[in-house]
Amino acid sequence: MKPRNILILFIVFVLIATGAGTFFGWRLAQPSGQIERKVDAQVILTALRDRGFLVTQTYVFDQPVTIEKTSGSAFKDFFFGQTITARGAMEVNMGIDLSKVTAEDIKIEGNTINLTLPKASLFNVRLLGPIDVENKQGILKRLLQSEDGYNEALSELSKIAEQTAMKEEFIMRATNNAKEEVARMIGYVAERKTVVAQVKE
């Protein structure tokens, strides 16, 4: 074999040996598995507080309301009485305020994370669409102090929708949804952990 060919083979061998050594050295330097991020109460607390108020249930109520302004005297009411009848769809959003969760509400024991959450509460009430208002006023009131009744009707519809949503059955539904949603959220932060959520008494 010619010296030139021997030199070429030697150079090729050196390059292959160097490449193989680099590859295996890189493989040996890699960790055997993924580095698992340490999850403590502060990490979980930050993840929860970043969400602020978590809406977990939306209700829509369509209830009629009647507002009667009466003096008790049929004669006076003939002149100054007022009866407002209204109907409108009201949306009520409920959920839990995650900013109220503290580090003491988070307990980590092995692969189990125990969370204590606040009970669901009201987030907001808003009108969906128009309000149908019928406004009957006494003769003099219509002439001297006429009101369309819209603002009072809206206020009353909002109040009734809120009172209805605050019944125990509606609160519990929103609370149970909150427990499931929060457990799912924490599952993204703390993989392969079991999340158990309960509500403060």
Protein Blocks (a to p, Z undefined) as FASTA:
>chain_A
ZZklmmmmmmmmmmmmmmmmmmmmmmmmpcfbdcdddddfklmmmmmmmnopadfbdcdd
dddddddddehiaklmmmmgccddddddddddddddfklpcfklpccehjaccddddddd
dfbdcdehjddddddddfklmmmmgcehlmmmmmmmmmmmmmmmmpmklmmmmmmmmmmm
mmmmmmmmmghiacdddddZZ
